[in-house]
Amino acid sequence: MATIYEVSELAGVSLATVSRVINDSGKVSEKTRQKVLAAMKKLGYRPNTIAQSLASNRSNSVGVLVPELHGPFFGTMLSSIEDQLRKHSKHVIITAGHSNAEREREAIAFLLSRQCDALILHVYAVSDEYVAELAESGVRIALIGRDIPSLAHSCITIDNELGEYLATRYIIGLGHTELAYIAGPLWKSDGQARMAGFRRALAESGLAYQEERVAEGTYE
């Protein structure tokens, strides 16, 4: 089995440089990094991930919290997250919060107990203040589908209001005026934003909003 010393000799660099490439830490030029990676590949060298984690104080794992584990939306999202993290030698620990504040807090506590290097959160029920305090405590987070102004750099969102507005205007543009709308859960921010887009499109088109033609659904 190849050793880090053999990688160092073949690449013509110091042990410290090989270690920095393996742990993705410190300044290493791209040319040098590629030399080290090429040597590792040629020798079939695989880092000892346990020792690596102990030395760097990293678990090389990322915690992911989503509302549910079933359904095409979350399945596709989790698969993409795992695929991208695996490319960076990270592993995923997944749990669900079921859109319940207590369960979301318990799930976050569980992920932190596993010493995850970072958390990817798709949460609805816990407060903005709770998430902000989590980030302020030093936990690295990425927040999906939720906009918290103080954490704007960590939020990944889409414009739900604009999307629903454009979709509704498109339908109206085809000549349809008798519209029914199946909304998402209206206690959730994305459901509220889409409803706002729907109503704006109706108003701008001179069509009345008719509550009896609106049904509140779920994302399941």
N, C-alpha and C positions, 0 to 999 in steps of 0.2 A: 504494500500500500504506500502510495506516494506521501511525502511529508512536506510541511511548509518550507523546510530547509531546501529541499530539491526544487520547489517552485521558485524560491529566491535565487538559487544558482542558475537555473535555466533562464529566468527572466533577466538576470543580471542586475538585480536590485536588492536592497536590504530587507531583512525580515520585517522591519517596521513598516516598510512600504507595502509589502504583501499583506500585512495585518490591516493596514488602512484601507486597502482595496477590498479585502474580505468583509470588513465591518462597515464599509462605506462611510468612513470618517477621516477627517483631515484632508489637506490639499494634496491631490495627486493629479498630475497632468493626464489628459485623455490618452496620450500616446503611451505613457507608462502604464496606465490602467489596462489598456488593451494588451500590452506585453505580458502583464501578470495573468490576465484572464486566458490568454492564449497558452501560457505555460501550464496553468491549472488544467485546461482542457486536454492538452497533449499528454500530461501525466495522469490524467484521470483523478486529479486531487479533489476531494470533497471535504470542506471544512467541518470540524467537529462542532455541530450547532449547539450542543449543550455547553461545551467549554466556551464557545463564542458568546453565548448568552451570559454566562457567569462573568466573563471578563469585561463585557461591555455594559453590564447591568441592564440588558435588554432581553425581552422574552421572544423577540422576533414574531410576535403575534399581535393581531389587531382584532379588537372586539367589535362586533356588529350587532346592533339592536334594531329590530324591525317590528312593526305591529303584529304581523302574522308570518308563519313559515310556509303557508300554502298559497296556491293561486299563481297564475302566470306572471303577474307583475313582480311580486317579490322573488319568485323563483329565478326569473331572468336577471333581476338586479343582483341577487346574491351570487349567481354564477359569474357575472361580469366582475364583481368585486373580488371574488376568490381568484379568478383568472389573472387579474392585474396584479394583485398582491403576490401571488405565487411567482410571477415573473421577477419580483424583487426579493425572493426568498423569504417571504412573510407567510404566516399561516393565519387562518381565520377561526375565531371562536364566535359562534352565532347563538343568539337567544332572542326571545320574543317578549314584547311588553303588553300586547293585546289591548293597546289604546287605553290602558288603565294606569293612573298615576302611581299607585302603590306598586303595581307590577313592574312599571318602567323603572322606578327607583331601585327595586330589588334586583332587576336585571343589570342595571348599571353597577350596583354594588358587587354583584357576582363577577362581572367582567373586570372590575378593578381588582378584585381579590385574585384574579388569575394573572395579574401584573401585565396586562396588555400595554403595548407601547403607545397605542392610540385607540380612540373609539370612533366608530362611524354610527351616528344616531339618526334613526327615523322615528321620532317620538312626537306624540300629539298631546298627551295628557299632562305631563309635568310642566311646570310654569317656566316662563322665560327666565325668571330670576334664578330658578334652580339650575338651569343649563348654564347661565352666565357665571354663577358661583362655581360650578364644576370647572369651567374653563379658567377662571381666575385662580383656582387652586393649583393649576399647573397641568391639568389633564389635557392632552392634545385631542381635539375633537373635530370632526367634520359633521355638519348638521344637514340632513337631507330633507327637502320639502318644507322648510320652515325658515322664516326670515326674522332674525333677532338683530336689530340695528347695531348693538354694541359688539356683535360677533359677525358682522357682515363678511369679513374675510374668511370665515369658516362655514358660511352657509351656501348650500347648493340648491337653487330654486329655479322654477320656471314661472312665467307670467300667466297664471291660471285665468285671471280676469280677461286678459287680452286674447288668450286662446279661445275661450268660450264666446267672447264677443265676435271674433272673426268667423268662428264656425256658424254662429247664429246669423250673422249678416250674409254669409254665403248662402244659407238655406233660404233666407228671405229674398236674396237676389235671384233665386231660381223661380220666384213667383209664389212661394208658399207663405200664407199668412195665418193659417190656423195651426199654431204650434203647441205641442205638448213637450214637457221637459222632465226627464228623470234625473234628479239631482243626486249628488253624492251626499254623505252625511253633513248636514248643515251646521253641526257643532264643530266641524273641523275647518281650519282656515282655508284649505284649498277648495272645499265645497262651497264656502261662503264667497270666495273670490270668483268662482265659476258662475254662481248664481248672479253676482253683481254684473258680470259680463253679459249674461243672457238678458237681464233686465235693461241694461244700457242699450243693447242692440235693438230691443223691442221699442224702447222710448225714442231712439233716433229714427226709427222707421215708422213712427206714428202708430204703433200697435200697442194695444192694452195688455198689461200683465194680468193673466187670469189664474188665480191661485188654484182653482179647481182642476187646472190642466198641468199642475206640477205635482210630482210624486218624489218623495225623498227615499233614495235607495241606500245601498251600502257598496263597498268596494270588494265584497267577497263573491 
